[in-house]
Amino acid sequence: MRHDGIDQLADAAIALVGERRRALLGIAGAPGAGKSTLAEALLVRVAATQGTDWVAHVPMDGFHLADVQLERLGARGRKGAPDTFDADGYADLLRRLLDHPDQPIYAPGFERTLEQPIAAAVVVPPSARLVVTEGNYLLLPQPRWEAARAQLTEAWYVTTHDDARQARLVDRHVAFGKDAESAARWVRETDEANAALISSASHRADRLIVNTPDGWVC
């Protein structure tokens, strides 16, 4: 294991493009591990050297099923589990990003305050040579998720100390409207079940990155 600063990780992400018209980098990991933190840091560093239009960000969160669908399926209490996402739609989007790089491609976003997906909130312009996407389940050995993984140039896995990750999750749930007791219960009963499943597939990643207080360790 070595300490790789964000500049080194950004260089590795840029190198994925090479002679490709477009590369897709996926960042997987358990809830609260730091996927979005890493993705956002990569976007800043890559944009600084390649230009802001050269890199784009498509979070998997936009493919959450809306609450009305979760209620129809009786799954609202398991929101965030693998079957509460439109994995097929996500895989189709990634495929379109590769197959039609010369067209603007619209993707859904996710509104944290509402906890609902928002249609066409994200656009990937033709100028984007690198697209960074992050999501919990990119490495799961299930056909619906493997269809998404097959589109990725590489998939990286981010992990961190469980105590820090769980505390971060509780704070996040509280920030978006849950009381502290409900937030802790949701983390214990829902997020951690998902985290165990996600962790079981970490060995399938192309690169393992540990999120530490001193930086990123590979």
C-alpha positions as CSV (number, residue, x, y, z in Angstrom):
1,M,0.0,0.0,0.0
2,R,1.2,3.5,-0.8
3,H,-0.1,7.0,-0.3
4,D,-1.2,8.3,-3.6
5,G,-2.2,11.9,-3.6
6,I,-5.2,13.1,-5.5
7,D,-2.9,14.4,-8.3
8,Q,-1.5,10.9,-8.9
9,L,-5.0,9.4,-8.9
10,A,-6.1,12.1,-11.4
11,D,-3.2,11.3,-13.6
12,A,-4.3,7.6,-13.5
13,A,-7.8,8.6,-14.5
14,I,-6.6,10.8,-17.4
15,A,-4.4,7.9,-18.6
16,L,-7.5,5.7,-19.0
17,V,-8.5,7.8,-22.0
18,G,-5.4,7.3,-24.0
19,E,-6.5,6.9,-27.7
20,R,-10.1,6.3,-26.7
21,R,-12.8,8.8,-27.8
22,R,-14.2,8.5,-24.3
23,A,-13.4,6.5,-21.1
24,L,-15.7,5.7,-18.2
25,L,-14.3,5.5,-14.7
26,G,-16.5,3.9,-12.1
27,I,-16.0,4.4,-8.3
28,A,-17.7,1.9,-6.1
29,G,-17.8,1.5,-2.3
30,A,-20.1,1.2,0.7
31,P,-22.4,4.1,1.8
32,G,-20.2,6.8,3.4
33,A,-16.9,5.4,2.2
34,G,-16.0,8.6,0.3
35,K,-17.0,7.8,-3.3
36,S,-18.5,11.3,-4.0
37,T,-15.6,12.9,-2.2
38,L,-13.1,11.2,-4.4
39,A,-15.1,11.8,-7.6
40,E,-15.4,15.5,-6.9
41,A,-11.7,15.8,-6.1
42,L,-10.8,14.0,-9.3
43,L,-13.1,16.3,-11.3
44,V,-11.4,19.4,-9.9
45,R,-7.9,18.0,-10.6
46,V,-8.6,16.7,-14.1
47,A,-10.4,19.9,-15.1
48,A,-7.4,21.9,-13.9
49,T,-5.1,20.2,-16.4
50,Q,-7.5,19.2,-19.2
51,G,-10.2,21.8,-19.0
52,T,-13.7,21.8,-17.5
53,D,-15.4,20.4,-20.6
54,W,-13.0,17.5,-20.8
55,V,-14.4,15.6,-17.8
56,A,-18.0,15.0,-16.7
57,H,-19.7,13.5,-13.7
58,V,-22.7,11.1,-13.7
59,P,-23.6,9.8,-10.3
60,M,-25.6,6.6,-10.1
61,D,-27.9,8.2,-7.5
62,G,-30.1,9.5,-10.3
63,F,-31.2,6.0,-10.9
64,H,-32.9,5.6,-7.5
65,L,-36.4,4.5,-8.0
66,A,-38.8,7.3,-7.0
67,D,-40.7,6.8,-3.7
68,V,-44.0,6.2,-5.6
69,Q,-42.4,3.1,-7.2
70,L,-40.8,2.0,-4.0
71,E,-44.2,2.1,-2.3
72,R,-45.7,0.2,-5.2
73,L,-43.1,-2.5,-4.7
74,G,-43.3,-2.5,-0.9
75,A,-39.6,-1.5,-0.8
76,R,-39.5,2.0,0.6
77,G,-38.1,0.7,3.9
78,R,-35.2,-0.7,2.0
79,K,-34.4,2.4,-0.1
80,G,-30.8,2.1,-1.2
81,A,-30.7,-1.7,-1.6
82,P,-29.6,-3.0,-5.0
83,D,-33.2,-3.7,-6.2
84,T,-34.3,-0.2,-5.5
85,F,-32.3,1.2,-8.4
86,D,-33.0,1.2,-12.1
87,A,-29.9,-0.8,-12.9
88,D,-30.9,-1.5,-16.4
89,G,-31.5,2.2,-17.2
90,Y,-28.1,3.0,-15.6
91,A,-26.4,0.4,-17.8
92,D,-28.2,1.7,-20.9
93,L,-27.0,5.3,-20.1
94,L,-23.4,4.2,-19.7
95,R,-23.7,2.3,-23.1
96,R,-25.1,5.5,-24.7
97,L,-22.2,7.5,-23.4
98,L,-19.8,5.2,-25.2
99,D,-21.8,4.6,-28.3
100,H,-22.8,8.3,-29.0
101,P,-19.9,10.4,-27.7
102,D,-20.6,13.2,-30.3
103,Q,-24.1,13.9,-28.9
104,P,-25.1,15.6,-25.6
105,I,-26.3,12.9,-23.3
106,Y,-28.8,13.8,-20.5
107,A,-28.9,11.9,-17.3
108,P,-31.0,12.1,-14.1
109,G,-29.6,13.7,-10.9
110,F,-30.7,13.2,-7.3
111,E,-32.1,15.8,-5.0
112,R,-30.8,15.0,-1.5
113,T,-33.3,17.3,0.3
114,L,-36.3,15.6,-1.5
115,E,-34.5,12.2,-1.7
116,Q,-35.9,11.9,-5.2
117,P,-34.4,11.5,-8.7
118,I,-34.6,14.5,-11.0
119,A,-34.9,13.8,-14.8
120,A,-32.3,15.2,-17.1
121,A,-30.5,17.2,-14.4
122,V,-27.1,16.3,-15.7
123,V,-25.7,16.6,-19.2
124,V,-22.5,15.1,-20.6
125,P,-21.3,17.2,-23.5
126,P,-19.5,15.8,-26.6
127,S,-16.3,17.4,-25.3
128,A,-16.1,15.1,-22.3
129,R,-13.4,12.5,-22.9
130,L,-13.6,11.2,-19.3
131,V,-16.8,10.5,-17.5
132,V,-16.6,9.7,-13.7
133,T,-19.5,7.8,-12.3
134,E,-19.9,6.5,-8.7
135,G,-22.3,4.1,-7.1
136,N,-22.5,1.4,-4.5
137,Y,-23.2,-1.6,-6.6
138,L,-20.9,-1.3,-9.7
139,L,-19.0,-4.5,-8.7
140,L,-21.9,-6.8,-7.8
141,P,-21.8,-10.2,-9.6
142,Q,-25.4,-9.9,-10.7
143,P,-26.4,-9.7,-14.3
144,R,-28.1,-6.3,-14.1
145,W,-25.1,-4.7,-12.4
146,E,-22.6,-6.6,-14.5
147,A,-24.2,-5.0,-17.6
148,A,-23.2,-1.6,-16.1
149,R,-19.7,-2.8,-15.1
150,A,-19.1,-4.0,-18.6
151,Q,-19.2,-0.4,-19.9
152,L,-16.6,0.9,-17.5
153,T,-13.0,1.3,-18.6
154,E,-12.0,0.7,-15.0
155,A,-13.8,0.4,-11.6
156,W,-12.1,1.6,-8.5
157,Y,-13.2,0.6,-4.9
158,V,-13.1,3.1,-2.0
159,T,-13.1,1.9,1.6
160,T,-12.5,3.5,5.0
161,H,-12.7,2.7,8.7
162,D,-16.2,1.5,9.6
163,D,-16.6,3.7,12.6
164,A,-15.8,6.9,10.6
165,R,-18.0,5.7,7.7
166,Q,-21.0,5.0,10.0
167,A,-20.6,8.3,11.9
168,R,-20.5,10.1,8.5
169,L,-23.7,8.3,7.4
170,V,-25.6,9.2,10.6
171,D,-24.6,12.9,10.2
172,R,-25.7,12.8,6.6
173,H,-29.1,11.4,7.4
174,V,-29.6,14.0,10.2
175,A,-28.6,16.8,7.8
176,F,-31.3,15.7,5.4
177,G,-34.1,15.5,7.9
178,K,-34.0,12.4,10.1
179,D,-33.7,12.7,13.9
180,A,-30.6,11.2,15.4
181,E,-32.3,8.1,16.7
182,S,-33.9,7.3,13.3
183,A,-30.7,8.1,11.5
184,A,-28.7,5.7,13.7
185,R,-31.3,3.0,13.3
186,W,-31.4,3.4,9.5
187,V,-27.6,3.1,9.3
188,R,-27.6,0.0,11.6
189,E,-30.5,-1.8,9.9
190,T,-30.4,-0.7,6.3
191,D,-27.1,0.9,5.3
192,E,-24.9,-1.7,7.0
193,A,-26.7,-4.6,5.3
194,N,-26.0,-3.0,2.0
195,A,-22.4,-2.2,3.0
196,A,-21.7,-5.9,3.8
197,L,-23.0,-6.9,0.3
198,I,-20.9,-4.2,-1.4
199,S,-17.8,-5.2,0.5
200,S,-18.1,-8.8,-0.6
201,A,-17.5,-7.7,-4.2
202,S,-14.5,-5.4,-3.5
203,H,-12.0,-7.9,-4.9
204,R,-13.5,-7.4,-8.4
205,A,-12.2,-3.8,-8.5
206,D,-9.3,-2.7,-10.7
207,R,-7.9,-0.5,-7.9
208,L,-8.5,-0.4,-4.2
209,I,-8.3,3.0,-2.5
210,V,-8.4,3.6,1.3
211,N,-9.8,6.9,2.4
212,T,-7.7,7.9,5.5
213,P,-7.4,11.1,7.5
214,D,-4.0,11.5,5.9
215,G,-5.2,11.1,2.3
216,W,-5.8,8.3,-0.2
217,V,-3.9,5.1,0.1
218,C,-3.7,2.5,-2.7
